[in-house]
């Protein structure tokens, strides 16, 4: 612990300063032994657990901690980062500072590191830190990327190569593109092109990308609604436009949202870049969004005709969240259906469709071939 000043107010006019022992920042006290440990590390916990703040317990305003099991990511090549409760690709920068990559520590907890040995040695830049391949990394020259040979360079055979500038750019960045675009792989040509960013549409009149339900290329007082049309801003002050019903609703009211949700701003829109958005979205009315997720999971578990998939509730045997030819079924466990979690769903190929052997069996990236393709394969093998 560390000794810090603690203000004590004895009456409305006099303030006294006392000293107290408290856990330093980024640590919490473990009730079992009274010691302070770094949060989001293994701390005093067993392997497979991490030490996290316990917001349900406060003792003289002292931050308490508890052991939590490390979550598993759907993708086996991803690692769980307890601090933001998200999964990141192994040996990617993820939430780490520049020059470090996310990896699993010896205790099984994710950590930001840069070792110059084992697998990470291929990502090191001769003492300058560790960087993902095919990113700008430590490279100083424009149009060069950090390559697997641990040198900076560019080649016209790389999909990152852009013919117009004769340079290479990191995928997922603006690269050589215009505002509202990203440099992304075109899977038809197997090379990167300038495409509209997620949540943007390409306006046919000027061929630029804008976020819909903002002014975009439209005259003052109008908003962009699709690739060809602008409409007069339909909502008065304090109201937002709900796209599904094409109606305006007051901010903070439930409107068409489900229980425990209210009309709110679209916070994915950045007003300074995209302009003011009039798009209404439904957000949890509780300060802690996890409460709404827990309520939804509880309601979903009570309905035998629904399952949870990616933390959302869907109707059993519906195709909505799954790719073409697949539908939602109850996730099987190793001992069969009877021991499965009733409300956990997974995508499986529908009857008559055949799963591509190259795709995963966990429903994450399933590819289902239609009856015609399955029949052709059968005839070819016979």
Secondary structure as GFF3:
##gff-version 3
##sequence-region A 1 382
A	DSSP	beta_strand	2	9	.	.	.	ID=ss1
A	DSSP	beta_strand	15	22	.	.	.	ID=ss2
A	DSSP	beta_strand	27	30	.	.	.	ID=ss3
A	DSSP	beta_strand	36	38	.	.	.	ID=ss4
A	DSSP	beta_strand	49	59	.	.	.	ID=ss5
A	DSSP	beta_strand	62	69	.	.	.	ID=ss6
A	DSSP	beta_strand	78	81	.	.	.	ID=ss7
A	DSSP	beta_strand	86	89	.	.	.	ID=ss8
A	DSSP	beta_strand	101	104	.	.	.	ID=ss9
A	DSSP	beta_strand	110	113	.	.	.	ID=ss10
A	DSSP	three_ten_helix	118	123	.	.	.	ID=ss11
A	DSSP	beta_strand	145	146	.	.	.	ID=ss12
A	DSSP	beta_strand	152	153	.	.	.	ID=ss13
A	DSSP	beta_strand	161	162	.	.	.	ID=ss14
A	DSSP	beta_strand	167	168	.	.	.	ID=ss15
A	DSSP	beta_strand	181	186	.	.	.	ID=ss16
A	DSSP	beta_strand	191	196	.	.	.	ID=ss17
A	DSSP	beta_strand	200	202	.	.	.	ID=ss18
A	DSSP	beta_strand	209	211	.	.	.	ID=ss19
A	DSSP	beta_strand	222	224	.	.	.	ID=ss20
A	DSSP	beta_strand	230	232	.	.	.	ID=ss21
A	DSSP	beta_strand	239	242	.	.	.	ID=ss22
A	DSSP	beta_strand	247	250	.	.	.	ID=ss23
A	DSSP	beta_strand	261	264	.	.	.	ID=ss24
A	DSSP	alpha_helix	271	274	.	.	.	ID=ss25
A	DSSP	beta_strand	281	284	.	.	.	ID=ss26
A	DSSP	alpha_helix	289	302	.	.	.	ID=ss27
A	DSSP	beta_strand	306	309	.	.	.	ID=ss28
A	DSSP	beta_strand	312	315	.	.	.	ID=ss29
A	DSSP	beta_strand	326	330	.	.	.	ID=ss30
A	DSSP	three_ten_helix	337	339	.	.	.	ID=ss31
A	DSSP	beta_strand	345	349	.	.	.	ID=ss32
A	DSSP	beta_strand	354	355	.	.	.	ID=ss33
A	DSSP	beta_strand	368	369	.	.	.	ID=ss34
A	DSSP	alpha_helix	371	381	.	.	.	ID=ss35
###
